[in-house]
Structures are given as C-alpha cells and as structure tokens.
Amino acid sequence: MAHFQGAIIGYGLAASVFHAPLIASTSGLAVRTVVTGDRARREQALREHPGVSVVPDVEALWERAADHDFVVIAARNDAHAGLAHQALEAGLAVVVDKPLAVSAADAESVVEHAEAHDALLTVFQNRRWDADHLTLTRLLRQGELGEVLRYESRFERWRPEPRADAWRETAAPAEGGGVLLDLGSHLVDQAVQLFGTPARVYGEVERRRGSAGDDDAFVALRHRGGTLSHLWMSAVAAAPGPRLRVLGGRAAFVVEELDGQEDALRAGKRPDREPGWGVVPEPRWGRLVRGGESEPVLSEAGAWPRFYAELERALRTGDPPPVDPRDAVTTLRVIEAARKSADSRVVVELTA
C-alpha cells in the first residue's frame, strides 16, 4: 500500500504520458483519483490505472481532499495558478506541471500562498533530469570544458501546420499558448540552473503559421558570471540544430538529440518495468570537441523518475521539494523579459 495518495487534475498528454506513469512507478506513491470531464479520457484513465477513481470536476475532488496527500495540476496552462490556490486551500501538497502560471505575478502569488500555509509546492521541471543536462552538469563540475563562453540549447521541431486540437499551439500567450512559454520554460530553467539568473535578456518571438500562439522564438541571456546562453525553440525548424552545443575555454560539448525518456513513455513503457531506464546507447552519447579532435563522452542516464522519488521523500521527511517553486517564478520573469524585448526590439535589464 502506498503511503501517499495522489490526485491528477486533467488527463491529457502531460498527465497520461508523464505524470501518471511516473507516479505509479514510484515506491510510496499512488494515483488515487483522476479529474476529467472527458468521457474518452475517463475510459483511458480507468484502462491504464485499474482501480483509480475518476471524478468529473475539481469540486468533487475538493469534497474528498482528505483522502489525498498531494495533487498534480496538469490542466491547461492558464488554469494552473487558480487550481493551485484551490488545492492549497484544500490542504494538499501541490505539484504543478510547468509553467507554474502564465505570468510571473501569478506564479509569485501561488508561492506566497504556499509559504503562508507552510505547504509543499513544486513544479514539474522534468528536463532537469535529461541525460544531456545531467552529463553537462557533471562535465562542468569536473572542469572539463573550462570557462563556459556560450551555452546553446534547442528544442526544435518541424510542424509546418499547426494542429487544430493542440491548445499549446493555437492559444494566445495570455491563455498559456506558444513555444516560448511551453518549450522556453524548460530551456530557460536549465540555463538558469547551470549559470544563474541572467542580467540581460534579448528575445525574438514570431508567429510563422498564423496561429494565436508564437511558434518560433530565440532568447539570448547574459548571465552575471559572463556566460552567454542562446536558446532556440521552434515548431518550424525544417533542419533542427544540435540539442546542445556548449563552448568552453578548454573544450566544447555537443549533443545531437534528446535522450529516449519521452519516447519511451509515449510508447507506454514505465521506469519500474524497464531495466536500464534512461540509459543512452553509445552512438547517441555527446562528444567532447577540441577543434579537429572529438571523443565520445559517457552519458549519464536520463532520470525523470527522480522527480517523484524526491517528492515522496519530501512528503515523508519534510525535505525540500524536487524543484523550488521560486525557480519557476524566475523562469517566468525571464520569459516575460524576452517577450518585452521582442516587442520593443531592445535588450531588457533584469534586476536581481
């Protein structure tokens, strides 16, 4: 019997592919309730998690809040902040799928609410546990690259036609849509974790396919330590660049593609049922490059399951949550600065 019972609000892609399988794979955690008013998703949840209770709305969940220890908010982005406030009032620990809110002010309000209630609040920044990010973190700790001059990071896709049923692609930024908020939440978070909050932000944000949501963006950050981060996120990249290219004074680190964790989860695999979860095959390892010299680098294994393992420990022991929610506020401040820069065509200073 799991010690901590969880509820998931929403059962779209984020909940069904990422959150529910990862929770079900974590010792000490269980999915007890799913909230969805969609009949097909209700049947999907019951099929994928036998014994789970499915309720049609959050009011039904709050009525039985005492039967739960935590709630995962995996609804539309523009609903995140409001639902987080309700969950905190219901006395539950709260996991919010990234982004925490659609604005830094709304995110700050949720964090202050959690602090006032001495409640656990965290944000699902799962790509902190990507194999490439973990490997780069190790290389930086070991000093393999020397001083990092420029960090280039990309999430680029080729989707020349927006999908009408995908709200992340069709909704306006104020409604939580667009690649800057969606993919940018990962890219900015990783850059800030590695090199700290930037002092200056420059952005280019475009709508190439006629949708309300932006689909092609570039963000440049100058970190206070001197490193430059160049971040690309796009749905219209016919020739995607390398996932990572990190240029240091001693060597560069180049990774061509993402690890296989997302693909595995989309294929219905679970970490507790797959030996060697997250292990990257040698042909897909990154490489250390020094001019004409290049050598493969042993990859760390991707480790998305760590998020919920650390959540379980936080619930059990009172340890810090896997992601400090104030990091999510910082990420949104950077994203807002990038949007302001794109609108005004100037570099935006970001106060500490």
Secondary structure by P-SEA (a helix, b strand, c coil): cccbbbbbcccccccccccaaaaaacccccccccccccaaaaaaaaaacccbbbbccaaaaaaacccccbbbbcccccaaaaaaaaaaaaccbbbbcccccccaaaaaaaaaaaaaacbbbbccccccccaaaaaaaaaaaacccccccbbbbbbccccccccccccccccccccccccccaaaaaaaaaaaaccccccbbbbcccccccccccccbbbbbbcccbbbbbbbbbcccccccccbbbbcccbbbbbcccccaaaaaaacccccccccccccccccbbbbbcccbbbbccccccccaaaaaaaaaaacccccccccaaaaaaaaaaaaaaaaaaaacbbbbbcc
